[in-house]
């Protein structure tokens, strides 16, 4: 039985999930082909709220082709256990004066002991939130080379679930990274805003703001 998320969900009852997308292994996933995306110059002129799956399909396809069975390092997402890593790969696909555009391919383990404690055919909303949080953390380390001795503070997060996410199909995200601030060549804050995509649809929206501070500074604030 499919259990809908709370009242924020906007979805269509007549969703069809093609059998060739209901896959769990990377080998089957790699056989998927998507329609060609818009070119980068066209995307640059668009707001994040205007971006649809077809604008990024080629980028998602390439990310699938380049992915391996190995997940990103658990250190990049601040997790002790590899079983709690929900990201397979990510890359920056554009950078301009307004934003950096980053695509992410997620890994959704349907045998996860917490999020799939009982059988489900959809991805739980809280798992999508955690996956988005991991993406924000990994972006800071992998894309912007933030040191691992820095402390991450999540200032705010806004999430809207737009439709159910199928547990058996690839899940992607595309984010605009904006409002980056630096101090002594170290990234100190940013905002990430974007969508999760699956099976040609947007399934969730997420916007979050982060601060990144030195451990000693964090300890001084904590002890006040």
Rosetta blueprint (number, residue, H / E / L):
1 X L
2 X L
3 X L
4 X L
5 X L
6 X L
7 X L
8 X L
9 X L
10 X L
11 X L
12 X L
13 X L
14 X L
15 X L
16 X L
17 X L
18 X L
19 X H
20 X H
21 X H
22 X L
23 X L
24 X L
25 X L
26 X H
27 X H
28 X H
29 X H
30 X L
31 X L
32 X L
33 X L
34 X L
35 X L
36 X L
37 X L
38 X L
39 X L
40 X H
41 X H
42 X H
43 X H
44 X H
45 X L
46 X L
47 X L
48 X H
49 X H
50 X H
51 X L
52 X L
53 X H
54 X H
55 X H
56 X H
57 X H
58 X H
59 X H
60 X H
61 X H
62 X H
63 X H
64 X H
65 X H
66 X H
67 X L
68 X L
69 X L
70 X L
71 X L
72 X L
73 X L
74 X H
75 X H
76 X H
77 X H
78 X L
79 X L
80 X L
81 X L
82 X H
83 X H
84 X H
85 X L
86 X L
87 X E
88 X E
89 X E
90 X E
91 X E
92 X E
93 X E
94 X E
95 X E
96 X L
97 X L
98 X L
99 X L
100 X E
101 X E
102 X E
103 X E
104 X E
105 X E
106 X E
107 X L
108 X L
109 X L
110 X L
111 X L
112 X L
113 X L
114 X L
115 X L
116 X L
117 X L
118 X L
119 X L
120 X L
121 X L
122 X E
123 X L
124 X L
125 X H
126 X H
127 X H
128 X H
129 X H
130 X H
131 X H
132 X H
133 X H
134 X H
135 X H
136 X H
137 X H
138 X H
139 X H
140 X H
141 X H
142 X H
143 X H
144 X L
145 X L
146 X L
147 X L
148 X L
149 X L
150 X E
151 X E
152 X E
153 X E
154 X E
155 X E
156 X E
157 X E
158 X E
159 X E
160 X E
161 X E
162 X L
163 X L
164 X L
165 X L
166 X E
167 X L
168 X L
169 X L
170 X L
171 X L
172 X E
173 X E
174 X E
175 X E
176 X E
177 X E
178 X E
179 X E
180 X E
181 X E
182 X E
183 X E
184 X L
185 X L
186 X E
187 X E
188 X E
189 X E
190 X E
191 X E
192 X E
193 X E
194 X E
195 X E
196 X E
197 X E
198 X E
199 X L
200 X L
201 X E
202 X E
203 X E
204 X E
205 X E
206 X E
207 X E
208 X E
209 X E
210 X E
211 X E
212 X E
213 X E
214 X E
215 X H
216 X H
217 X H
218 X H
219 X H
220 X H
221 X H
222 X H
223 X L
224 X L
